[in-house]
Amino acid sequence: MSLKDELTAVQHCLDDLARTVGRLERSLAQLRTAEAGPRPPGAAGGTDPADGAVTVTDVITITEAPYDATLWTDSDDEGLGVRGRHAP
């Protein structure tokens, strides 16, 4: 198979993937709309916390910084005693 044929096959696969993802997104939006039903004016996204469900409103950013073990040098391992010594 030539390089051009392989690139054409990859392009077709990517087009199929993009079409499928679009269909899935539309289906998911329809399911969410059908599940939610009519909402009262001013209602936020998510479910009612009184129902026991979790409502996500804040985004938590996790940094890409490497782990800094020096932050924990003076801490004790909870329930295991002092760092560097054996557990009881």
Buried (B, 14 or more C-beta within 10 A) or exposed (E): EEEEEEEEEEEEEEEEEEEEEEEEEEEEEEEEEEEEEEEEEEEEEEEEEEEEEEEEEEEEEEEEEEEEEEEEEEEEEEEEEEEEEEEE
